[in-house]
Amino acid sequence: MPSEQVTKMATRRAKGANPHFFDDPNIDRLLTMMMNMAAEISVLRDRLDTHERVAEAKGAYTPADLEAFEPSDAIRAARDQWRNKFLDRLLKTMEQDYDKGLG
C-alpha cells in the first residue's frame, strides 16, 4: 500500500462516539496517542527504507552517506517545524478534552 494511503488512513477521524476500552479514560487517550504515533512512525520507516533501497540501487549514494549527513540550520529549522506540527497532531486528543474540562 502506498505510504500516502497509509497516512490518509492513519489521520482519518472515526465517526460516532470514541470507543472506551479501559475504566480510566486517560488510558484510552494515551492508547489513541500511541497508535497515532505508531502510524506516523510506520509510514516514516517505510519511506526511509524505500529511499535507501532506491538510492543504493541507482548508485546515487549509500546508507553510509545518509549516516554521515549533517543538516544545515535551514534543514534543522524545517525539521523542527515539522516536529512541532507532528506533536500538535499527536496531542490534539488531550488538548480537546482539556478544553472541554475533561482532562
LUMVEXVO-189667 format. One record per residue (C-alpha): residue in three letters; chain; z, x, y. Coordinates in nm, 2 decimals, decimal comma, always signed. Each point is the difference from the previous one (the first is absolute). Layout:
BEGIN
 type mol     zz     xx     yy
  ALA   A      Z      X      Y
...
! end
This chain:
BEGIN
 type mol     zz     xx     yy
  MET   A  +0,00  +0,00  +0,00
  PRO   A  -0,09  +0,15  +0,34
  SER   A  +0,30  +0,10  +0,21
  GLU   A  -0,10  -0,23  +0,28
  GLN   A  +0,04  -0,30  -0,24
  VAL   A  +0,34  +0,14  -0,11
  THR   A  +0,11  +0,03  +0,36
  LYS   A  -0,11  -0,35  +0,08
  MET   A  +0,19  -0,14  -0,31
  ALA   A  +0,31  +0,20  +0,09
  THR   A  +0,01  -0,13  +0,36
  ARG   A  -0,06  -0,36  -0,07
  ARG   A  +0,28  -0,25  +0,07
  ALA   A  +0,10  -0,24  -0,27
  LYS   A  -0,01  -0,36  +0,09
  GLY   A  +0,31  -0,21  -0,04
  ALA   A  +0,37  +0,10  -0,03
  ASN   A  +0,09  +0,35  -0,09
  PRO   A  +0,11  +0,03  -0,36
  HIS   A  +0,36  +0,11  -0,05
  PHE   A  +0,09  +0,20  -0,31
  PHE   A  +0,35  +0,12  +0,09
  ASP   A  +0,31  -0,17  +0,13
  ASP   A  +0,01  +0,23  +0,30
  PRO   A  -0,30  -0,07  +0,22
  ASN   A  +0,02  +0,36  +0,14
  ILE   A  -0,09  +0,13  -0,35
  ASP   A  -0,31  -0,22  +0,00
  ARG   A  -0,09  +0,14  +0,35
  LEU   A  +0,04  +0,35  -0,13
  LEU   A  -0,21  -0,08  -0,30
  THR   A  -0,28  -0,13  +0,22
  MET   A  +0,02  +0,31  +0,22
  MET   A  -0,02  +0,23  -0,31
  MET   A  -0,30  -0,19  -0,14
  ASN   A  -0,18  +0,02  +0,33
  MET   A  +0,07  +0,37  +0,01
  ALA   A  -0,11  +0,04  -0,36
  ALA   A  -0,33  -0,17  +0,08
  GLU   A  -0,06  +0,22  +0,30
  ILE   A  +0,08  +0,32  -0,19
  SER   A  -0,22  -0,11  -0,29
  VAL   A  -0,30  -0,05  +0,22
  LEU   A  +0,06  +0,32  +0,18
  ARG   A  +0,04  +0,20  -0,32
  ASP   A  -0,33  -0,15  -0,14
  ARG   A  -0,18  +0,09  +0,32
  LEU   A  +0,13  +0,35  +0,00
  ASP   A  -0,09  +0,06  -0,36
  THR   A  -0,35  -0,13  +0,06
  HIS   A  -0,03  +0,22  +0,31
  GLU   A  +0,11  +0,31  -0,19
  ARG   A  -0,23  -0,06  -0,30
  VAL   A  -0,31  -0,07  +0,20
  ALA   A  +0,06  +0,29  +0,23
  GLU   A  +0,05  +0,23  -0,30
  ALA   A  -0,31  -0,13  -0,18
  LYS   A  -0,22  +0,04  +0,31
  GLY   A  +0,13  +0,35  +0,07
  ALA   A  +0,12  -0,08  +0,36
  TYR   A  +0,35  +0,12  -0,06
  THR   A  +0,27  +0,02  -0,26
  PRO   A  +0,35  -0,16  -0,04
  ALA   A  +0,14  +0,34  +0,09
  ASP   A  -0,18  -0,02  +0,33
  LEU   A  +0,18  -0,33  +0,06
  GLU   A  +0,33  +0,16  -0,07
  ALA   A  -0,07  +0,27  +0,26
  PHE   A  -0,11  -0,25  +0,27
  GLU   A  +0,21  +0,01  +0,32
  PRO   A  -0,05  -0,31  +0,22
  SER   A  -0,04  +0,04  +0,37
  ASP   A  +0,23  -0,17  +0,25
  ALA   A  -0,25  -0,28  +0,04
  ILE   A  -0,02  -0,06  -0,37
  ARG   A  +0,38  +0,00  -0,02
  ALA   A  +0,02  -0,26  +0,28
  ALA   A  -0,25  -0,22  -0,17
  ARG   A  +0,19  +0,03  -0,33
  ASP   A  +0,33  -0,09  +0,19
  GLN   A  -0,17  -0,30  +0,15
  TRP   A  -0,12  -0,12  -0,35
  ARG   A  +0,35  +0,06  -0,15
  ASN   A  +0,16  -0,20  +0,28
  LYS   A  -0,23  -0,29  -0,07
  PHE   A  +0,06  +0,03  -0,37
  LEU   A  +0,37  -0,01  +0,05
  ASP   A  -0,04  -0,31  +0,22
  ARG   A  -0,18  -0,18  -0,27
  LEU   A  +0,25  +0,12  -0,26
  LEU   A  +0,30  -0,12  +0,19
  LYS   A  -0,16  -0,32  +0,13
  THR   A  +0,17  -0,22  -0,25
  MET   A  +0,34  +0,12  +0,11
  GLU   A  -0,08  -0,03  +0,37
  GLN   A  -0,12  -0,36  -0,05
  ASP   A  +0,32  -0,09  -0,18
  TYR   A  +0,21  +0,18  +0,26
  ASP   A  -0,17  -0,18  +0,28
  LYS   A  +0,08  -0,33  -0,18
  GLY   A  +0,36  +0,10  -0,03
  LEU   A  -0,02  +0,04  -0,38
  GLY   A  +0,06  +0,38  +0,00
! end
